[in-house]
Every structure is written in C-alpha cells, then in structure tokens.
Amino acid sequence: MFRLGSLIPKSEWSTITHILVTHGDPDHEWNIDRVAEASRAPVICGKDLVKRVGSETLVVAPRSRGIQYDTPLEKVYPIDVGEVVNFREFQVKGLKAVHGPIKLKLFGLIKLEIKPDPDERIGLGAIGFEIKIDNKVIVNLGDSLLQREWESLNPDLLMIPIGGRKVHNTMDEEEALEAVKMMSPKMIIPCHYDCGALLSRKLNQADADMFKREVEKMGLECIIMKYGDEILV
C-alpha cells in the first residue's frame, strides 16, 4: 500500500522548474535525482540531506534504506532555518520543522517505533519553506509537529499536515487548527493524511471535513484538494 512512485507523470518531469524537499523520508525523496536529471531544476532542501565530498555535492541516496551520501546532484541549495535562497523567480526561506516519531501497530500492539535522530532516516533534514513569489507568500511546513516559531508567519497560502492523530509523526487536526490560529493565513490546504503505508490504507487518518469546517469558522478559506486540482492564489 506504500506508494513511492511519482504523482507527477514522467512525461511532465522536464517542465519542473524547482524541486523543494521537506525531508529525506523515501516517500518524499524517492525520485529527486531522476526528476533533477530530467528537468535540470535546482534542488532546495535541508542541510542534513547534503554533503560536500571533494568537488561533488552528494545527497542522501533516494532509494536507500539507510543514510548513504552517494547521489551526486549539480544544482543543490541546502538551507537551514532562517536562511534564504534567492532565485530570479522567487525567494525561499527555511522554516523550523520537526518530524515526529513513527509508531507502527499490528493487531493493536506496538511493533515498531522509529524516532528521528542522527542515526535514522526518518525526518532527516526536516525543514519547512516560506516561498515569496509575485507579492504572495506560500508556506509549506512539510511533515512537522507544532512549532511556536511559526507565530510571526502570515502567509497567503498555508500547506499544513493534519494526519498525526494516531501515529503523531505530524500535527493532528486540533494542533493544525492551533497553528492556523497562530498564523492567520488567507487560504489553507490540509496535507499528509489518509496516507497508504505498509499494510494500512490510511496510516495517518484525519477528518479533513471537520478541519475544513473549523477553519471556515475562523473566516478563512480551506481547500481540500484532489488529484488534478488547481488553485489560484
């Protein structure tokens, strides 16, 4: 049930202009080198995903189970929290993001808990992005737990995870609503919920409709996107 294939058809990879990687979990980084080769697009990611070895810039192997820096990329911009990368089209600033542990259960018993630490791939290089483009601000928090450092943000568009109720590797609906209150974005897109993984069709279960109703009670717009949808900010 755990899909690692790209949701973007390979025929469209060459049209991609920039690649932003929120962390090194395989489902987020699986095709980074393939898409970069097809598009020649620069990659922006957290510093822990990158190592400089001699004249080469290496990223963590996308399809490796462990942490192996053996995949060369030509155009990589590793950033830390607060650091900024300026492109001709837009600006990207690193935001604090903290990936929570992953707990997998089978028949009601905890079988495995993986905590993010220097020896684990889970959440490696976790970082959020504040993107400024055409006088608009877009914030993508990646897979993160709630962080008070986000209070100063006031984006036009916020992409926020809501599926941490059972696994708690990200915010759950209530924590995400608290984050929305902190930031008061104009438009919100809930992310990272009802994800398929291993034997589960919905590892990160969430009530997106409830989240949408509560966001709209604040007088804000919430859009539950489906595959193929487009929005105008």
Helices and strands as residue ranges (DSSP letters): G 10-15, E 19-21, H 26-29, H 32-39, E 43-46, G 47-49, E 50-53, E 56-60, E 69-72, E 76-79, E 84-86, E 91-95, E 102-106, E 109-114, E 128-133, E 136-140, G 148-152, E 157-161, H 173-183, E 187-191, H 208-217, E 221-222
